[in-house]
Amino acid sequence: MALPDASAHASRRWLWLLLLPWIGVLLVPVYNIDQPRLLGLPFFYWYQLLWVLISAVLTALVYFKTKPKGKARKGGQ
């Protein structure tokens, strides 16, 4: 079994960012309100929709930061 190097350990730290969306949507009492409204949508709905967008950005960021570098692509490309 190969031992992980320092760069692999450092890249794993980025994975903690994936917990932010979970925490943001699990704290329902924080956003279970009607005001302020955005384009007619109650805060409850647009807050959750905002976390969908934030989650996509965070997932992409974590993917690019943890992707192995210098590996040859499969398929001969």
N, CA, C and O atoms as CSV, one atom per row, in Angstrom:
chain,resi,resn,atom,element,x,y,z
A,1,MET,N,N,0.846,-1.169,0.000
A,1,MET,CA,C,0.000,0.000,0.000
A,1,MET,C,C,0.896,1.239,0.000
A,1,MET,O,O,1.813,1.358,0.812
A,2,ALA,N,N,0.619,2.138,-0.908
A,2,ALA,CA,C,1.425,3.351,-1.034
A,2,ALA,C,C,1.005,4.372,0.018
A,2,ALA,O,O,-0.178,4.537,0.313
A,3,LEU,N,N,1.996,5.047,0.571
A,3,LEU,CA,C,1.717,6.088,1.539
A,3,LEU,C,C,1.366,7.380,0.810
A,3,LEU,O,O,1.999,7.720,-0.189
A,4,PRO,N,N,0.359,8.101,1.303
A,4,PRO,CA,C,0.008,9.356,0.638
A,4,PRO,C,C,1.108,10.393,0.852
A,4,PRO,O,O,1.687,10.491,1.933
A,5,ASP,N,N,1.378,11.152,-0.186
A,5,ASP,CA,C,2.391,12.195,-0.050
A,5,ASP,C,C,1.750,13.473,0.502
A,5,ASP,O,O,0.536,13.533,0.699
A,6,ALA,N,N,2.572,14.479,0.745
A,6,ALA,CA,C,2.086,15.722,1.352
A,6,ALA,C,C,1.081,16.443,0.457
A,6,ALA,O,O,0.140,17.058,0.958
A,7,SER,N,N,1.269,16.376,-0.856
A,7,SER,CA,C,0.343,17.080,-1.750
A,7,SER,C,C,-1.036,16.422,-1.736
A,7,SER,O,O,-2.049,17.113,-1.849
A,8,ALA,N,N,-1.088,15.098,-1.600
A,8,ALA,CA,C,-2.381,14.413,-1.528
A,8,ALA,C,C,-3.102,14.800,-0.241
A,8,ALA,O,O,-4.317,14.993,-0.241
A,9,HIS,N,N,-2.358,14.912,0.849
A,9,HIS,CA,C,-2.965,15.306,2.120
A,9,HIS,C,C,-3.473,16.745,2.053
A,9,HIS,O,O,-4.552,17.049,2.560
A,10,ALA,N,N,-2.709,17.613,1.438
A,10,ALA,CA,C,-3.128,19.010,1.312
A,10,ALA,C,C,-4.349,19.127,0.422
A,10,ALA,O,O,-5.219,19.956,0.689
A,11,SER,N,N,-4.441,18.325,-0.625
A,11,SER,CA,C,-5.595,18.421,-1.516
A,11,SER,C,C,-6.866,17.905,-0.850
A,11,SER,O,O,-7.967,18.313,-1.219
A,12,ARG,N,N,-6.723,17.010,0.127
A,12,ARG,CA,C,-7.905,16.508,0.832
A,12,ARG,C,C,-8.560,17.587,1.685
A,12,ARG,O,O,-9.746,17.498,2.003
A,13,ARG,N,N,-7.798,18.594,2.049
A,13,ARG,CA,C,-8.373,19.679,2.851
A,13,ARG,C,C,-9.461,20.420,2.088
A,13,ARG,O,O,-10.379,20.973,2.693
A,14,TRP,N,N,-9.365,20.435,0.789
A,14,TRP,CA,C,-10.392,21.094,-0.025
A,14,TRP,C,C,-11.744,20.412,0.114
A,14,TRP,O,O,-12.777,21.050,-0.091
A,15,LEU,N,N,-11.758,19.139,0.455
A,15,LEU,CA,C,-13.013,18.399,0.568
A,15,LEU,C,C,-13.911,18.937,1.679
A,15,LEU,O,O,-15.127,18.747,1.640
A,16,TRP,N,N,-13.327,19.602,2.661
A,16,TRP,CA,C,-14.128,20.175,3.743
A,16,TRP,C,C,-15.098,21.237,3.232
A,16,TRP,O,O,-16.124,21.490,3.863
A,17,LEU,N,N,-14.789,21.853,2.111
A,17,LEU,CA,C,-15.703,22.848,1.545
A,17,LEU,C,C,-17.048,22.245,1.154
A,17,LEU,O,O,-18.057,22.949,1.096
A,18,LEU,N,N,-17.059,20.950,0.889
A,18,LEU,CA,C,-18.305,20.302,0.490
A,18,LEU,C,C,-19.305,20.196,1.643
A,18,LEU,O,O,-20.476,19.887,1.421
A,19,LEU,N,N,-18.856,20.447,2.857
A,19,LEU,CA,C,-19.775,20.433,3.996
A,19,LEU,C,C,-20.594,21.717,4.105
A,19,LEU,O,O,-21.667,21.719,4.708
A,20,LEU,N,N,-20.101,22.794,3.531
A,20,LEU,CA,C,-20.808,24.076,3.643
A,20,LEU,C,C,-22.249,24.034,3.133
A,20,LEU,O,O,-23.139,24.532,3.822
A,21,PRO,N,N,-22.517,23.458,1.952
A,21,PRO,CA,C,-23.921,23.395,1.505
A,21,PRO,C,C,-24.801,22.579,2.444
A,21,PRO,O,O,-25.958,22.932,2.670
A,22,TRP,N,N,-24.271,21.506,2.986
A,22,TRP,CA,C,-25.041,20.686,3.921
A,22,TRP,C,C,-25.431,21.501,5.150
A,22,TRP,O,O,-26.581,21.487,5.589
A,23,ILE,N,N,-24.450,22.205,5.690
A,23,ILE,CA,C,-24.720,23.012,6.876
A,23,ILE,C,C,-25.707,24.125,6.546
A,23,ILE,O,O,-26.613,24.415,7.327
A,24,GLY,N,N,-25.526,24.742,5.391
A,24,GLY,CA,C,-26.390,25.850,4.994
A,24,GLY,C,C,-27.848,25.479,4.851
A,24,GLY,O,O,-28.720,26.286,5.174
A,25,VAL,N,N,-28.137,24.280,4.377
A,25,VAL,CA,C,-29.541,23.903,4.183
A,25,VAL,C,C,-30.108,23.098,5.349
A,25,VAL,O,O,-31.327,22.966,5.463
A,26,LEU,N,N,-29.260,22.564,6.208
A,26,LEU,CA,C,-29.782,21.813,7.352
A,26,LEU,C,C,-30.229,22.708,8.506
A,26,LEU,O,O,-30.949,22.256,9.397
A,27,LEU,N,N,-29.816,23.945,8.497
A,27,LEU,CA,C,-30.215,24.879,9.554
A,27,LEU,C,C,-31.526,25.580,9.171
A,27,LEU,O,O,-31.563,26.798,8.998
A,28,VAL,N,N,-32.579,24.805,9.043
A,28,VAL,CA,C,-33.868,25.315,8.569
A,28,VAL,C,C,-34.406,26.473,9.413
A,28,VAL,O,O,-34.938,27.418,8.830
A,29,PRO,N,N,-34.303,26.463,10.736
A,29,PRO,CA,C,-34.837,27.602,11.490
A,29,PRO,C,C,-34.206,28.936,11.117
A,29,PRO,O,O,-34.810,29.985,11.341
A,30,VAL,N,N,-33.020,28.916,10.561
A,30,VAL,CA,C,-32.343,30.158,10.172
A,30,VAL,C,C,-33.038,30.800,8.970
A,30,VAL,O,O,-33.140,32.025,8.900
A,31,TYR,N,N,-33.510,29.997,8.039
A,31,TYR,CA,C,-34.090,30.561,6.811
A,31,TYR,C,C,-35.580,30.262,6.647
A,31,TYR,O,O,-36.124,30.443,5.557
A,32,ASN,N,N,-36.230,29.820,7.678
A,32,ASN,CA,C,-37.666,29.541,7.619
A,32,ASN,C,C,-38.467,30.818,7.875
A,32,ASN,O,O,-39.225,30.923,8.840
A,33,ILE,N,N,-38.271,31.787,6.973
A,33,ILE,CA,C,-38.958,33.070,7.081
A,33,ILE,C,C,-39.475,33.480,5.701
A,33,ILE,O,O,-39.062,32.933,4.678
A,34,ASP,N,N,-40.370,34.434,5.698
A,34,ASP,CA,C,-40.978,34.888,4.449
A,34,ASP,C,C,-40.241,36.076,3.842
A,34,ASP,O,O,-40.098,36.168,2.623
A,35,GLN,N,N,-39.781,36.969,4.681
A,35,GLN,CA,C,-39.124,38.194,4.211
A,35,GLN,C,C,-37.625,38.065,4.363
A,35,GLN,O,O,-37.204,37.382,5.296
A,36,PRO,N,N,-36.810,38.634,3.565
A,36,PRO,CA,C,-37.096,39.485,2.418
A,36,PRO,C,C,-37.439,38.649,1.186
A,36,PRO,O,O,-37.010,37.503,1.049
A,37,ARG,N,N,-38.192,39.232,0.330
A,37,ARG,CA,C,-38.566,38.561,-0.919
A,37,ARG,C,C,-37.653,39.023,-2.040
A,37,ARG,O,O,-37.196,40.166,-2.060
A,38,LEU,N,N,-37.397,38.119,-2.967
A,38,LEU,CA,C,-36.574,38.420,-4.131
A,38,LEU,C,C,-37.367,38.005,-5.368
A,38,LEU,O,O,-37.648,36.823,-5.567
A,39,LEU,N,N,-37.722,38.980,-6.193
A,39,LEU,CA,C,-38.546,38.742,-7.389
A,39,LEU,C,C,-39.854,38.022,-7.036
A,39,LEU,O,O,-40.339,37.193,-7.805
A,40,GLY,N,N,-40.408,38.343,-5.885
A,40,GLY,CA,C,-41.665,37.746,-5.454
A,40,GLY,C,C,-41.521,36.419,-4.737
A,40,GLY,O,O,-42.506,35.892,-4.221
A,41,LEU,N,N,-40.311,35.863,-4.691
A,41,LEU,CA,C,-40.095,34.583,-4.013
A,41,LEU,C,C,-39.770,34.817,-2.544
A,41,LEU,O,O,-38.949,35.675,-2.217
A,42,PRO,N,N,-40.411,34.057,-1.655
A,42,PRO,CA,C,-40.074,34.176,-0.234
A,42,PRO,C,C,-38.617,33.760,0.013
A,42,PRO,O,O,-38.039,32.987,-0.750
A,43,PHE,N,N,-38.052,34.285,1.078
A,43,PHE,CA,C,-36.667,34.001,1.434
A,43,PHE,C,C,-36.408,32.501,1.507
A,43,PHE,O,O,-35.356,32.028,1.075
A,44,PHE,N,N,-37.371,31.748,2.055
A,44,PHE,CA,C,-37.226,30.298,2.193
A,44,PHE,C,C,-36.847,29.641,0.878
A,44,PHE,O,O,-36.003,28.746,0.870
A,45,TYR,N,N,-37.438,30.052,-0.229
A,45,TYR,CA,C,-37.178,29.424,-1.519
A,45,TYR,C,C,-35.898,29.934,-2.185
A,45,TYR,O,O,-35.100,29.143,-2.686
A,46,TRP,N,N,-35.706,31.252,-2.189
A,46,TRP,CA,C,-34.527,31.733,-2.908
A,46,TRP,C,C,-33.246,31.450,-2.149
A,46,TRP,O,O,-32.181,31.391,-2.764
A,47,TYR,N,N,-33.306,31.273,-0.839
A,47,TYR,CA,C,-32.133,30.878,-0.064
A,47,TYR,C,C,-31.674,29.478,-0.492
A,47,TYR,O,O,-30.483,29.241,-0.695
A,48,GLN,N,N,-32.626,28.565,-0.623
A,48,GLN,CA,C,-32.289,27.205,-1.046
A,48,GLN,C,C,-31.777,27.178,-2.488
A,48,GLN,O,O,-30.840,26.444,-2.803
A,49,LEU,N,N,-32.386,27.968,-3.352
A,49,LEU,CA,C,-31.938,28.046,-4.734
A,49,LEU,C,C,-30.526,28.617,-4.818
A,49,LEU,O,O,-29.720,28.177,-5.637
A,50,LEU,N,N,-30.237,29.581,-3.983
A,50,LEU,CA,C,-28.885,30.147,-3.928
A,50,LEU,C,C,-27.863,29.080,-3.527
A,50,LEU,O,O,-26.751,29.061,-4.055
A,51,TRP,N,N,-28.229,28.202,-2.607
A,51,TRP,CA,C,-27.310,27.133,-2.209
A,51,TRP,C,C,-27.081,26.127,-3.334
A,51,TRP,O,O,-26.024,25.499,-3.382
A,52,VAL,N,N,-28.030,25.964,-4.223
A,52,VAL,CA,C,-27.806,25.093,-5.385
A,52,VAL,C,C,-26.673,25.665,-6.237
A,52,VAL,O,O,-25.782,24.931,-6.666
A,53,LEU,N,N,-26.709,26.961,-6.476
A,53,LEU,CA,C,-25.656,27.605,-7.266
A,53,LEU,C,C,-24.316,27.590,-6.531
A,53,LEU,O,O,-23.279,27.306,-7.131
A,54,ILE,N,N,-24.339,27.896,-5.238
A,54,ILE,CA,C,-23.101,27.870,-4.449
A,54,ILE,C,C,-22.513,26.462,-4.426
A,54,ILE,O,O,-21.297,26.296,-4.516
A,55,SER,N,N,-23.363,25.455,-4.306
A,55,SER,CA,C,-22.898,24.066,-4.291
A,55,SER,C,C,-22.212,23.692,-5.596
A,55,SER,O,O,-21.193,23.001,-5.589
A,56,ALA,N,N,-22.763,24.142,-6.709
A,56,ALA,CA,C,-22.149,23.848,-8.007
A,56,ALA,C,C,-20.765,24.479,-8.105
A,56,ALA,O,O,-19.825,23.847,-8.586
A,57,VAL,N,N,-20.641,25.715,-7.654
A,57,VAL,CA,C,-19.342,26.401,-7.695
A,57,VAL,C,C,-18.342,25.709,-6.771
A,57,VAL,O,O,-17.193,25.484,-7.152
A,58,LEU,N,N,-18.777,25.373,-5.562
A,58,LEU,CA,C,-17.875,24.703,-4.624
A,58,LEU,C,C,-17.454,23.325,-5.117
A,58,LEU,O,O,-16.298,22.934,-4.956
A,59,THR,N,N,-18.375,22.594,-5.710
A,59,THR,CA,C,-18.042,21.277,-6.236
A,59,THR,C,C,-17.017,21.380,-7.353
A,59,THR,O,O,-16.074,20.590,-7.404
A,60,ALA,N,N,-17.188,22.341,-8.244
A,60,ALA,CA,C,-16.210,22.538,-9.320
A,60,ALA,C,C,-14.849,22.938,-8.753
A,60,ALA,O,O,-13.819,22.435,-9.201
A,61,LEU,N,N,-14.840,23.828,-7.784
A,61,LEU,CA,C,-13.589,24.258,-7.167
A,61,LEU,C,C,-12.866,23.085,-6.515
A,61,LEU,O,O,-11.663,22.913,-6.708
A,62,VAL,N,N,-13.588,22.284,-5.750
A,62,VAL,CA,C,-12.977,21.125,-5.093
A,62,VAL,C,C,-12.486,20.121,-6.133
A,62,VAL,O,O,-11.420,19.529,-5.962
A,63,TYR,N,N,-13.235,19.926,-7.189
A,63,TYR,CA,C,-12.814,19.004,-8.238
A,63,TYR,C,C,-11.481,19.431,-8.837
A,63,TYR,O,O,-10.563,18.620,-8.955
A,64,PHE,N,N,-11.373,20.697,-9.215
A,64,PHE,CA,C,-10.145,21.158,-9.855
A,64,PHE,C,C,-8.970,21.210,-8.893
A,64,PHE,O,O,-7.826,21.026,-9.310
A,65,LYS,N,N,-9.228,21.456,-7.622
A,65,LYS,CA,C,-8.140,21.512,-6.654
A,65,LYS,C,C,-7.653,20.124,-6.234
A,65,LYS,O,O,-6.505,19.981,-5.815
A,66,THR,N,N,-8.498,19.107,-6.338
A,66,THR,CA,C,-8.123,17.758,-5.908
A,66,THR,C,C,-7.802,16.830,-7.072
A,66,THR,O,O,-7.405,15.684,-6.859
A,67,LYS,N,N,-7.967,17.305,-8.279
A,67,LYS,CA,C,-7.695,16.487,-9.458
A,67,LYS,C,C,-6.200,16.172,-9.521
A,67,LYS,O,O,-5.372,17.070,-9.365
A,68,PRO,N,N,-5.850,14.910,-9.746
A,68,PRO,CA,C,-4.423,14.566,-9.859
A,68,PRO,C,C,-3.778,15.308,-11.024
A,68,PRO,O,O,-4.364,15.429,-12.100
A,69,LYS,N,N,-2.577,15.796,-10.796
A,69,LYS,CA,C,-1.869,16.553,-11.822
A,69,LYS,C,C,-0.842,15.667,-12.509
A,69,LYS,O,O,-0.252,14.784,-11.885
A,70,GLY,N,N,-0.632,15.910,-13.808
A,70,GLY,CA,C,0.426,15.227,-14.538
A,70,GLY,C,C,0.108,13.807,-14.949
A,70,GLY,O,O,0.990,13.111,-15.453
A,71,LYS,N,N,-1.091,13.359,-14.759
A,71,LYS,CA,C,-1.457,11.988,-15.179
A,71,LYS,C,C,-1.839,12.006,-16.655
A,71,LYS,O,O,-2.474,12.947,-17.130
A,72,ALA,N,N,-1.452,10.969,-17.365
A,72,ALA,CA,C,-1.802,10.853,-18.781
A,72,ALA,C,C,-3.289,10.516,-18.893
A,72,ALA,O,O,-3.824,9.744,-18.098
A,73,ARG,N,N,-3.938,11.101,-19.881
A,73,ARG,CA,C,-5.352,10.833,-20.105
A,73,ARG,C,C,-5.518,9.476,-20.765
A,73,ARG,O,O,-4.683,9.071,-21.573
A,74,LYS,N,N,-6.575,8.780,-20.431
A,74,LYS,CA,C,-6.862,7.486,-21.040
A,74,LYS,C,C,-7.387,7.690,-22.462
A,74,LYS,O,O,-7.942,8.742,-22.781
A,75,GLY,N,N,-7.214,6.713,-23.281
A,75,GLY,CA,C,-7.736,6.781,-24.637
A,75,GLY,C,C,-6.711,7.299,-25.632
A,75,GLY,O,O,-7.058,7.554,-26.785
A,76,GLY,N,N,-5.475,7.460,-25.227
A,76,GLY,CA,C,-4.426,7.868,-26.153
A,76,GLY,C,C,-4.458,9.314,-26.545
A,76,GLY,O,O,-3.855,9.681,-27.553
A,77,GLN,N,N,-5.129,10.150,-25.802
A,77,GLN,CA,C,-5.211,11.564,-26.156
A,77,GLN,C,C,-4.176,12.352,-25.417
A,77,GLN,O,O,-4.089,13.569,-25.586
